[in-house]
Amino acid sequence: MTYSDAISSEALTELRRRYRQERERRVRPDGTRQYLPADARFGYYADDPYASEVQEREPLRDRVDVAVIGGGFGGILAGARLRQQGVERVRVLEKGGDFGGTWYWNRYPGIHCDVESHVYLPMLDETGYVPEWKYSPGEEIRRHAVRMAEKFDLYADALFSTSVTSLTWDDSPEAWIVSTDRGDKFRATYVITATGTLSELKLPGIPGIEKFEGHTFHTSRWDYGYTGGTPDGGLTGLAGKRVGVVGTGATGVQVVPKLAEDAGHVYVFQRTPSSVDVRDNRRTTARDVGADHDGWARERRDNFLRIVSGETVEHDLVADQWTATAGLLEKLLPGFRRPADRQAFEAAYEVADAAKMNEVRARVERIVADADTAEKLKPWYRYACKRPTFSDAYLQAFNRDNVTLVDTADTHGIERMTEHGVVVGGTEYALDCLVFATGFSVGVSGIHSGKLSVRGRDGVELLHALKERGPRSLHGFTSNGFPNLIQLGATQSASSVNFTHVLDEHAVHAAALVAAAEAEGAVIEPSREAEDAWLAVLAEGAPDHEWFHAECTPGYYNGEGRGRPNGPIAYPHGAAAFHDLLERWRETSMSEVLRVGGPA
């Protein structure tokens, strides 16, 4: 975006003061401990309301070529790319009742993707599908997940309603022993973990939460039996009911307008307001998005990725708020810019940041009629402190007589719950229903939470190794001591605001590794020297973002106020450059991780 000198130094000084003040109102000493895993005290929140019946089956004791853990987009893409490489025995294991991952669980009213559908939905070229909306509703996305799984015959050997409990490397047949909560204990030559970054739902640890006698549920386990309706609305079961919502991030921004249409009264409990920009969703046609030639979708998503990775392109094919604010994503992502004059860059960046946030706050003021409510909805922090949200209905909902905003910043969140409602600032808000729109523990997979035990060569436990030495890998995928284990995710690789694109590139890479190992009769395992070399690449270019996130209001980007430490956690030059690097490496250096014989 274009930087401007229109904001005075005095205005910037006042903004910094206000940002610090608003941050201090919200920082809590318990940090991330303020949240509870859903199954810590309330196991029923983790149940699957969408699987009508879990089919009984005999435990499996067979062998497959590849076990893929996770049936979300990462797992589906891994399976599809393996199929394209000619791999036959691919078994996807998924704790939900079907494919879809996040989009299987999240079916709350109003749900849509926040990245344009035509770049967000993978394998559009391969499936011949053109999304119906610029930003698809959740059901269209879930159906596309099923479409991909069907096209690549992933249902044939899939295990649903099944959680993997342990992976154990067996040296003698060079295979992983895969154990599950359904009694399975089969072998897989290779394992690909695609457990996602949004898989462990979380609840706020509100004192007295267990006392509440009304109805509660998490948005990822929406109770349509209670509310009635569908993701499109029509929640007739909420007529006359007092409904509370905890959480005002991307989920809350989408669900509140739908609740407001049908509930008797909606209380929105807000600690920190989201930055809410224009969505401008609309139906689209193939002609609108240039879907008239082979490869159109890849061309479009590559164009989007390069723009939001800080590169210059001739034409912006997507032209939405993400690409319009690409210049401000430098702090949101691990880093992709290396200006010669860092001080001048930071000064210009702050001016552009302030201009954008002033625009966002002005939008609140224009839309929300009540001045006090509008002031509470204004986000006082820098643009990249939180993932921005987009809506043409959320702010407008606060103009309804049946919607009340309850600001909880001065009490650092809800104080407590009673049998009948929620207490904030000494005032009790009586509720019939409380909806937790509190999202997921971002980046916490079963491996990191300890639910999935992974033991590599010589019985070394992966979680223990991570705690002792930190993550070590080559490109973020493979690690010494854990042969034929490929992990998909952003750690020590690269990320983007369009994570499905990242997952597809990772799936292509994982499938290529498996195909090369099969062709050579080899095991996939990098040497310690290869890991050291990759860590050096990450460390050499690690961006200096720690100070920025330490000044942000608390949220999942900065560990609820603790900051985001600098260090070799991700490829420092952006996702587009990382994908180019992987492609070159596959062409010239694949043999680095293939070994025949003893340990690397």
C-alpha positions as CSV (number, residue, x, y, z in Angstrom):
1,M,0.0,0.0,0.0
2,T,1.1,3.6,-0.4
3,Y,2.6,5.2,2.7
4,S,1.6,8.8,3.6
5,D,3.0,11.6,5.8
6,A,-0.6,12.9,6.4
7,I,-0.5,11.8,10.1
8,S,1.4,14.2,12.3
9,S,4.0,13.2,14.9
10,E,1.7,14.5,17.6
11,A,-1.1,12.3,16.4
12,L,1.2,9.3,16.4
13,T,2.4,10.0,19.9
14,E,-1.2,10.1,21.1
15,L,-2.0,6.9,19.3
16,R,0.9,5.1,21.0
17,R,-0.2,6.3,24.4
18,R,-3.8,5.2,23.7
19,Y,-2.6,1.8,22.4
20,R,-0.5,1.2,25.6
21,Q,-3.4,2.3,27.8
22,E,-5.8,-0.1,26.1
23,R,-3.3,-2.9,26.2
24,E,-2.8,-2.6,30.0
25,R,-6.6,-2.7,30.5
26,R,-6.7,-6.2,29.0
27,V,-3.5,-8.0,30.0
28,R,-4.0,-10.8,32.5
29,P,-1.3,-12.3,34.7
30,D,-2.6,-15.9,33.9
31,G,-1.9,-15.4,30.2
32,T,-2.8,-18.5,28.2
33,R,-3.8,-20.3,31.4
34,Q,-7.1,-18.4,31.4
35,Y,-8.3,-20.9,28.9
36,L,-9.2,-24.6,29.4
37,P,-9.0,-27.5,27.0
38,A,-12.6,-28.5,26.3
39,D,-12.1,-32.0,27.8
40,A,-10.3,-30.7,31.0
41,R,-13.6,-30.5,33.0
42,F,-16.3,-30.6,30.4
43,G,-15.7,-33.6,28.1
44,Y,-19.1,-33.3,26.4
45,Y,-18.0,-30.1,24.7
46,A,-15.6,-32.3,22.6
47,D,-18.4,-34.7,21.5
48,D,-19.4,-34.9,17.9
49,P,-22.9,-33.7,17.4
50,Y,-22.8,-34.3,13.6
51,A,-22.1,-38.0,13.6
52,S,-25.5,-39.6,13.9
53,E,-24.1,-43.0,14.7
54,V,-20.6,-44.4,15.2
55,Q,-20.3,-47.7,13.3
56,E,-18.9,-50.6,15.3
57,R,-16.0,-52.4,13.6
58,E,-13.2,-54.8,14.4
59,P,-9.8,-53.3,15.3
60,L,-7.4,-53.3,12.4
61,R,-4.0,-55.2,12.4
62,D,-3.0,-54.8,8.8
63,R,-0.4,-52.7,7.0
64,V,-0.7,-49.7,4.7
65,D,1.7,-47.6,2.7
66,V,0.8,-44.3,4.3
67,A,-1.2,-43.4,7.3
68,V,-2.4,-39.8,7.2
69,I,-3.5,-38.4,10.5
70,G,-6.2,-35.8,10.1
71,G,-9.1,-35.6,7.6
72,G,-9.1,-31.8,7.2
73,F,-7.8,-30.0,4.1
74,G,-4.2,-30.9,5.0
75,G,-5.0,-34.6,5.2
76,I,-7.2,-34.6,2.1
77,L,-4.6,-32.8,0.1
78,A,-1.9,-35.2,1.3
79,G,-4.0,-38.2,0.3
80,A,-4.8,-36.6,-3.1
81,R,-1.2,-35.8,-3.9
82,L,-0.1,-39.3,-2.8
83,R,-2.7,-40.7,-5.2
84,Q,-1.3,-38.6,-8.0
85,Q,2.1,-40.2,-7.2
86,G,0.6,-43.6,-7.6
87,V,0.5,-44.6,-3.9
88,E,-2.2,-47.2,-3.4
89,R,-2.7,-48.0,0.3
90,V,-3.5,-44.6,1.9
91,R,-5.4,-44.6,5.1
92,V,-6.7,-41.3,6.5
93,L,-7.6,-41.3,10.2
94,E,-10.0,-38.6,11.5
95,K,-11.6,-38.1,14.9
96,G,-14.7,-36.5,13.2
97,G,-17.4,-38.4,11.4
98,D,-16.4,-37.3,7.9
99,F,-13.8,-35.3,6.0
100,G,-13.6,-31.5,6.4
101,G,-11.5,-30.8,9.5
102,T,-12.3,-27.3,10.8
103,W,-15.1,-27.1,8.3
104,Y,-16.6,-30.4,9.6
105,W,-16.7,-29.0,13.1
106,N,-17.5,-25.4,12.4
107,R,-21.1,-25.2,11.3
108,Y,-22.3,-22.2,13.3
109,P,-24.8,-19.7,11.8
110,G,-23.2,-17.2,9.4
111,I,-19.9,-19.1,8.9
112,H,-17.9,-18.2,5.8
113,C,-14.2,-18.2,4.8
114,D,-12.4,-14.8,5.1
115,V,-10.1,-15.4,2.1
116,E,-11.6,-15.4,-1.3
117,S,-13.1,-18.8,-2.2
118,H,-11.4,-19.0,-5.5
119,V,-8.0,-19.0,-3.9
120,Y,-9.0,-20.6,-0.5
121,L,-10.6,-23.7,-1.9
122,P,-7.8,-26.0,-3.1
123,M,-7.8,-28.3,-6.2
124,L,-10.4,-26.3,-8.1
125,D,-8.5,-27.0,-11.3
126,E,-8.4,-30.7,-10.6
127,T,-12.1,-31.0,-9.6
128,G,-13.5,-28.6,-12.2
129,Y,-15.4,-26.7,-9.5
130,V,-16.0,-22.9,-9.4
131,P,-17.2,-21.6,-6.1
132,E,-20.6,-19.9,-6.0
133,W,-19.6,-17.0,-3.7
134,K,-16.6,-14.7,-3.4
135,Y,-16.5,-15.8,0.2
136,S,-18.0,-19.3,0.5
137,P,-20.3,-20.3,3.3
138,G,-19.2,-23.1,5.4
139,E,-21.4,-25.8,3.9
140,E,-20.0,-25.1,0.4
141,I,-16.5,-25.5,1.8
142,R,-17.4,-28.7,3.6
143,R,-19.0,-30.1,0.4
144,H,-15.8,-29.3,-1.5
145,A,-13.7,-31.2,1.1
146,V,-16.0,-34.2,0.4
147,R,-15.7,-33.6,-3.3
148,M,-11.9,-33.9,-3.2
149,A,-11.9,-36.9,-1.0
150,E,-14.4,-38.7,-3.4
151,K,-12.4,-37.8,-6.5
152,F,-9.2,-39.3,-5.1
153,D,-10.9,-42.3,-3.5
154,L,-9.9,-41.5,0.0
155,Y,-13.1,-42.9,1.6
156,A,-12.1,-46.5,0.6
157,D,-9.7,-47.0,3.5
158,A,-10.6,-44.0,5.8
159,L,-11.2,-44.5,9.5
160,F,-13.7,-41.9,11.0
161,S,-14.6,-41.3,14.6
162,T,-11.1,-42.5,15.3
163,S,-8.3,-40.8,17.2
164,V,-4.7,-41.8,16.9
165,T,-3.3,-42.3,20.4
166,S,0.3,-43.3,19.6
167,L,2.9,-43.7,16.9
168,T,5.8,-46.0,17.6
169,W,8.7,-46.6,15.2
170,D,9.7,-50.3,14.7
171,D,13.1,-50.7,13.2
172,S,12.9,-54.3,12.1
173,P,10.2,-53.9,9.5
174,E,11.0,-50.1,9.2
175,A,7.4,-49.1,9.8
176,W,5.3,-47.1,12.3
177,I,2.9,-48.9,14.6
178,V,-0.3,-46.8,14.6
179,S,-2.6,-47.2,17.7
180,T,-6.0,-45.7,18.1
181,D,-8.8,-45.3,20.6
182,R,-10.8,-47.9,18.7
183,G,-8.2,-50.7,19.4
184,D,-6.5,-50.5,16.1
185,K,-2.8,-51.4,16.0
186,F,-1.6,-51.5,12.4
187,R,1.6,-50.7,10.6
188,A,2.3,-47.9,8.1
189,T,5.5,-47.5,6.1
190,Y,5.1,-43.7,6.2
191,V,3.1,-41.4,8.5
192,I,1.9,-37.9,7.5
193,T,0.5,-35.8,10.4
194,A,-2.0,-33.2,9.3
195,T,-3.7,-32.5,12.6
196,G,-4.1,-28.8,11.8
197,T,-3.6,-25.6,13.7
198,L,-7.3,-25.3,14.7
199,S,-8.1,-28.7,16.2
200,E,-8.2,-28.3,20.0
201,L,-11.1,-26.2,21.0
202,K,-10.8,-24.1,24.2
203,L,-13.1,-22.6,26.8
204,P,-12.6,-19.6,29.1
205,G,-11.7,-20.7,32.6
206,I,-14.5,-18.5,34.1
207,P,-15.0,-19.0,37.9
208,G,-18.3,-20.8,38.5
209,I,-18.6,-21.9,34.8
210,E,-19.8,-25.3,36.1
211,K,-22.6,-23.7,38.1
212,F,-24.6,-22.3,35.2
213,E,-27.9,-24.0,34.8
214,G,-28.8,-22.6,31.4
215,H,-27.8,-24.1,28.1
216,T,-24.2,-23.8,26.8
217,F,-22.2,-25.0,23.8
218,H,-19.1,-24.1,21.8
219,T,-19.5,-22.7,18.3
220,S,-17.6,-25.7,16.8
221,R,-20.3,-28.0,18.3
222,W,-23.3,-25.9,17.5
223,D,-26.5,-27.3,19.0
224,Y,-29.2,-26.9,16.3
225,G,-31.4,-29.2,18.3
226,Y,-31.6,-26.3,20.8
227,T,-31.5,-23.3,18.5
228,G,-33.3,-24.7,15.5
229,G,-32.4,-23.4,12.1
230,T,-29.3,-23.9,9.9
231,P,-26.1,-22.1,9.2
232,D,-28.1,-19.8,7.1
233,G,-30.2,-18.7,10.0
234,G,-33.8,-19.3,11.1
235,L,-32.9,-20.0,14.7
236,T,-36.5,-20.3,15.8
237,G,-35.6,-22.1,19.0
238,L,-34.1,-18.9,20.4
239,A,-37.3,-16.9,20.1
240,G,-37.7,-15.0,23.4
241,K,-34.5,-16.3,24.9
242,R,-31.7,-14.3,26.4
243,V,-28.4,-15.4,24.7
244,G,-24.9,-14.5,25.7
245,V,-21.9,-14.7,23.4
246,V,-18.3,-14.9,24.7
247,G,-15.7,-14.2,22.1
248,T,-15.6,-11.4,19.5
249,G,-13.0,-12.7,17.1
250,A,-13.7,-14.0,13.6
251,T,-16.3,-16.5,14.9
252,G,-18.2,-14.0,17.0
253,V,-18.2,-11.4,14.2
254,Q,-20.0,-13.9,12.0
255,V,-22.4,-15.5,14.5
256,V,-23.7,-12.4,16.4
257,P,-25.7,-11.0,13.4
258,K,-27.5,-14.3,12.9
259,L,-28.3,-14.6,16.6
260,A,-29.6,-11.1,16.6
261,E,-32.1,-11.9,13.9
262,D,-33.9,-14.6,16.0
263,A,-33.0,-14.4,19.8
264,G,-35.1,-12.4,22.2
265,H,-32.0,-10.6,23.4
266,V,-28.3,-11.0,22.7
267,Y,-25.5,-10.0,25.1
268,V,-22.1,-9.7,23.5
269,F,-19.4,-10.0,26.2
270,Q,-16.3,-8.3,24.7
271,R,-12.8,-8.0,26.1
272,T,-11.1,-6.7,23.0
273,P,-13.0,-5.5,19.8
274,S,-12.0,-6.9,16.5
275,S,-10.9,-4.8,13.6
276,V,-13.9,-5.1,11.3
277,D,-13.5,-4.1,7.7
278,V,-15.8,-4.3,4.6
279,R,-16.6,-7.8,3.4
280,D,-18.6,-7.1,0.2
281,N,-19.6,-10.7,-0.3
282,R,-21.5,-11.6,-3.5
283,R,-22.3,-14.4,-5.8
284,T,-19.8,-15.0,-8.6
285,T,-19.7,-16.6,-12.0
286,A,-16.9,-18.5,-13.8
287,R,-16.6,-15.4,-16.0
288,D,-16.1,-13.1,-13.0
289,V,-13.0,-15.0,-11.9
290,G,-11.5,-15.9,-15.3
291,A,-12.3,-19.6,-15.0
292,D,-12.2,-20.1,-18.7
293,H,-8.8,-21.9,-19.1
294,D,-6.8,-24.7,-17.6
295,G,-4.8,-23.6,-14.5
296,W,-7.0,-20.6,-13.8
297,A,-7.3,-21.3,-10.1
298,R,-3.5,-21.9,-9.5
299,E,-2.8,-18.7,-11.4
300,R,-5.2,-16.8,-9.2
301,R,-4.0,-18.2,-5.9
302,D,-0.3,-17.8,-6.8
303,N,-1.1,-14.1,-7.6
304,F,-2.8,-13.7,-4.2
305,L,0.0,-15.4,-2.4
306,R,2.7,-13.3,-4.0
307,I,0.9,-10.0,-3.2
308,V,0.3,-10.9,0.5
309,S,3.9,-12.1,0.7
310,G,5.1,-8.6,-0.2
311,E,6.0,-9.2,-3.8
312,T,5.0,-6.9,-6.7
313,V,2.8,-8.3,-9.4
314,E,1.4,-6.7,-12.6
315,H,-2.2,-7.3,-11.8
316,D,-4.2,-7.9,-8.6
317,L,-6.6,-10.7,-9.6
318,V,-8.4,-10.9,-6.2
319,A,-8.6,-7.2,-5.3
320,D,-10.0,-7.4,-1.8
321,Q,-9.1,-6.1,1.6
322,W,-6.3,-8.6,2.1
323,T,-4.5,-7.5,-1.1
324,A,-5.3,-3.8,-0.4
325,T,-3.6,-4.0,3.0
326,A,-0.7,-6.3,1.9
327,G,1.8,-3.7,3.0
328,L,0.7,-4.1,6.6
329,L,1.0,-7.9,6.8
330,E,4.7,-7.8,7.4
331,K,4.2,-8.1,11.2
332,L,1.3,-10.5,10.9
333,L,3.5,-13.1,9.2
334,P,6.9,-14.3,10.3
335,G,8.5,-11.7,8.0
336,F,9.2,-11.1,4.3
337,R,10.8,-7.7,4.0
338,R,14.4,-6.7,4.4
339,P,14.6,-2.9,3.8
340,A,18.0,-1.3,3.6
341,D,17.0,1.5,6.0
342,R,15.0,-0.3,8.7
343,Q,14.4,2.9,10.7
344,A,12.8,4.7,7.7
345,F,10.7,1.6,6.9
346,E,9.4,1.4,10.5
347,A,8.4,5.0,10.5
348,A,6.6,4.8,7.2
349,Y,5.0,1.5,8.3
350,E,3.6,3.1,11.5
351,V,2.1,6.0,9.5
352,A,0.4,3.6,7.1
353,D,-0.8,1.4,10.0
354,A,-2.3,4.4,11.8
355,A,-4.0,5.6,8.7
356,K,-5.6,2.2,8.2
357,M,-6.7,1.8,11.8
358,N,-8.1,5.3,11.8
359,E,-10.2,4.3,8.7
360,V,-11.4,1.2,10.6
361,R,-12.4,3.2,13.6
362,A,-14.1,5.8,11.5
363,R,-16.2,3.0,9.9
364,V,-17.4,2.0,13.4
365,E,-18.4,5.6,14.1
366,R,-20.3,5.9,10.8
367,I,-22.3,2.6,11.3
368,V,-23.0,2.3,15.0
369,A,-25.7,4.8,16.1
370,D,-25.1,4.8,19.9
371,A,-21.9,6.8,20.5
372,D,-21.0,4.9,23.7
373,T,-21.4,1.5,22.0
374,A,-19.4,2.8,19.0
375,E,-16.5,3.9,21.2
376,K,-16.3,0.4,22.8
377,L,-16.3,-1.3,19.4
378,K,-13.3,0.7,18.2
379,P,-10.1,-1.3,18.0
380,W,-7.2,0.5,19.7
381,Y,-4.2,-1.4,18.5
382,R,-2.0,-1.8,15.4
383,Y,-3.4,-3.5,12.4
384,A,-1.2,-6.7,12.6
385,C,-1.8,-7.2,16.3
386,K,-4.8,-9.4,15.5
387,R,-6.0,-11.2,12.4
388,P,-8.4,-8.6,10.8
389,T,-12.1,-9.5,10.3
390,F,-14.5,-8.5,7.6
391,S,-18.3,-8.1,7.9
392,D,-21.1,-6.1,6.4
393,A,-23.5,-7.1,9.3
394,Y,-21.6,-7.3,12.6
395,L,-21.4,-3.6,13.4
396,Q,-24.9,-3.1,12.1
397,A,-26.2,-5.6,14.6
398,F,-25.5,-3.2,17.5
399,N,-28.1,-0.8,16.1
400,R,-30.8,-3.4,17.0
401,D,-32.8,-2.9,20.2
402,N,-32.2,-6.6,21.1
403,V,-28.4,-6.5,21.1
404,T,-26.3,-5.2,24.1
405,L,-22.6,-4.9,24.1
406,V,-21.0,-5.7,27.5
407,D,-17.5,-4.4,27.7
408,T,-15.3,-6.6,30.0
409,A,-11.9,-4.9,29.5
410,D,-11.8,-3.3,33.0
411,T,-12.6,-6.6,34.7
412,H,-10.1,-8.5,32.4
413,G,-13.0,-10.6,31.1
414,I,-16.1,-12.0,32.7
415,E,-15.8,-12.0,36.5
416,R,-17.8,-15.1,37.3
417,M,-20.8,-17.2,36.4
418,T,-23.8,-18.0,38.6
419,E,-26.6,-20.5,38.2
420,H,-28.6,-17.9,36.2
421,G,-26.1,-15.9,34.2
422,V,-22.9,-13.9,33.9
423,V,-21.4,-11.3,36.2
424,V,-19.4,-8.3,34.8
425,G,-18.6,-5.3,36.9
426,G,-20.8,-6.5,39.7
427,T,-23.8,-6.7,37.4
428,E,-25.5,-10.0,36.7
429,Y,-26.8,-10.6,33.2
430,A,-29.5,-13.3,33.3
431,L,-29.2,-15.8,30.4
432,D,-31.0,-18.8,29.1
433,C,-28.1,-19.7,26.8
434,L,-24.4,-19.0,26.7
435,V,-22.4,-19.5,23.4
436,F,-18.7,-19.9,23.6
437,A,-17.2,-18.4,20.4
438,T,-13.7,-18.8,21.9
439,G,-12.1,-20.7,19.1
440,F,-9.2,-23.1,19.3
441,S,-5.8,-23.3,20.8
442,V,-3.9,-22.2,17.8
443,G,-1.0,-24.4,16.8
444,V,-1.7,-27.0,19.5
445,S,-2.0,-30.4,17.9
446,G,-2.4,-33.7,19.6
447,I,1.4,-34.1,19.6
448,H,1.9,-30.8,21.4
449,S,-0.9,-31.4,23.9
450,G,0.4,-34.9,24.7
451,K,-2.7,-36.7,23.5
452,L,-0.7,-38.3,20.6
453,S,2.5,-40.0,21.8
454,V,5.1,-40.3,19.1
455,R,8.2,-42.5,19.8
456,G,10.9,-42.6,17.2
457,R,14.1,-44.5,17.0
458,D,15.4,-45.9,20.3
459,G,12.1,-44.9,21.9
460,V,12.8,-41.2,21.9
461,E,9.5,-39.3,22.6
462,L,8.9,-36.4,20.2
463,L,7.1,-34.2,22.8
464,H,10.0,-34.7,25.2
465,A,12.5,-33.8,22.4
466,L,10.6,-30.7,21.6
467,K,10.6,-29.5,25.2
468,E,14.3,-30.4,25.6
469,R,15.8,-29.0,22.4
470,G,13.0,-27.2,20.6
471,P,11.9,-28.1,17.2
472,R,14.5,-29.5,14.8
473,S,13.7,-30.3,11.2
474,L,14.6,-30.0,7.6
475,H,12.2,-27.5,6.0
476,G,9.7,-28.2,8.9
477,F,8.7,-31.6,7.5
478,T,11.2,-34.3,8.6
479,S,13.4,-34.8,11.7
480,N,16.4,-36.9,12.5
481,G,15.4,-39.9,14.7
482,F,11.9,-40.0,13.4
483,P,12.2,-41.9,10.1
484,N,9.4,-41.7,7.5
485,L,7.4,-39.2,9.6
486,I,6.3,-36.1,7.7
487,Q,4.7,-33.3,9.6
488,L,2.5,-30.7,7.8
489,G,2.3,-27.3,9.4
490,A,3.8,-23.8,9.7
491,T,6.6,-24.6,12.2
492,Q,10.0,-24.0,10.6
493,S,8.4,-23.8,7.2
494,A,6.3,-20.8,6.1
495,S,2.7,-19.6,6.6
496,S,0.3,-17.2,4.9
497,V,-3.1,-15.7,5.5
498,N,-4.3,-18.3,3.0
499,F,-3.3,-21.4,4.9
500,T,-4.9,-23.9,2.5
501,H,-2.5,-22.9,-0.2
502,V,0.4,-23.5,2.2
503,L,-1.1,-27.0,3.0
504,D,-1.4,-27.9,-0.6
505,E,2.2,-27.0,-1.3
506,H,3.2,-29.0,1.8
507,A,1.1,-32.0,0.5
508,V,2.9,-31.9,-2.8
509,H,6.2,-31.9,-1.0
510,A,5.2,-34.8,1.3
511,A,4.0,-36.9,-1.6
512,A,7.1,-36.3,-3.5
513,L,9.2,-37.4,-0.6
514,V,7.2,-40.7,-0.3
515,A,7.4,-41.3,-4.0
516,A,11.2,-40.8,-4.0
517,A,11.7,-43.1,-1.0
518,E,9.6,-45.8,-2.7
519,A,11.6,-45.5,-5.9
520,E,14.9,-45.8,-4.1
521,G,13.8,-48.4,-1.5
522,A,14.9,-45.8,1.1
523,V,13.9,-44.3,4.4
524,I,13.1,-40.6,4.7
525,E,15.3,-39.0,7.4
526,P,17.5,-35.9,7.4
527,S,20.9,-35.9,9.0
528,R,21.6,-33.8,12.1
529,E,23.8,-31.7,9.8
530,A,20.9,-31.0,7.4
531,E,18.8,-29.9,10.4
532,D,21.6,-27.6,11.6
533,A,21.9,-26.1,8.2
534,W,18.2,-25.4,8.0
535,L,18.1,-23.9,11.5
536,A,21.0,-21.6,10.4
537,V,18.9,-20.4,7.5
538,L,16.0,-19.6,9.7
539,A,18.1,-17.9,12.4
540,E,20.1,-15.8,9.9
541,G,17.0,-14.1,8.6
542,A,14.7,-14.2,11.6
543,P,12.7,-11.0,11.7
544,D,12.7,-8.6,14.6
545,H,9.0,-8.7,15.5
546,E,9.3,-9.4,19.2
547,W,9.0,-5.8,20.2
548,F,6.0,-5.2,18.0
549,H,3.9,-8.1,19.5
550,A,5.0,-7.3,23.0
551,E,3.2,-3.9,22.6
552,C,0.0,-5.5,21.2
553,T,-3.2,-6.1,23.1
554,P,-3.4,-9.7,24.3
555,G,-4.5,-12.4,21.9
556,Y,-3.4,-15.7,20.4
557,Y,-0.8,-14.0,18.2
558,N,1.3,-12.8,21.1
559,G,0.6,-15.5,23.7
560,E,-2.1,-13.4,25.5
561,G,0.3,-10.5,25.9
562,R,3.6,-12.3,26.5
563,G,4.9,-11.4,23.0
564,R,6.1,-13.4,20.1
565,P,9.8,-14.2,20.5
566,N,12.3,-13.8,17.7
567,G,14.0,-16.9,16.6
568,P,14.2,-19.7,14.0
569,I,10.5,-20.5,14.0
570,A,9.7,-20.0,10.4
571,Y,11.2,-19.3,7.0
572,P,11.8,-15.6,7.0
573,H,11.2,-14.6,3.4
574,G,7.6,-15.5,3.0
575,A,5.5,-18.4,1.7
576,A,5.9,-17.7,-2.0
577,A,9.7,-17.8,-1.7
578,F,9.6,-20.9,0.5
579,H,7.5,-22.8,-2.1
580,D,10.0,-21.8,-4.8
581,L,12.8,-23.1,-2.5
582,L,11.1,-26.4,-2.0
583,E,10.5,-26.9,-5.7
584,R,14.2,-26.3,-6.5
585,W,15.3,-28.6,-3.6
586,R,13.1,-31.4,-5.0
587,E,14.7,-31.1,-8.4
588,T,18.3,-31.0,-7.1
589,S,18.7,-32.3,-3.5
590,M,16.0,-34.9,-2.7
591,S,18.7,-37.5,-2.0
592,E,19.7,-35.5,1.2
593,V,16.9,-37.1,3.2
594,L,16.9,-40.6,1.6
595,R,19.0,-43.3,3.2
596,V,19.4,-47.0,2.7
597,G,20.7,-48.8,5.7
598,G,21.4,-47.6,9.3
599,P,20.5,-44.4,11.1
600,A,21.4,-41.1,9.6
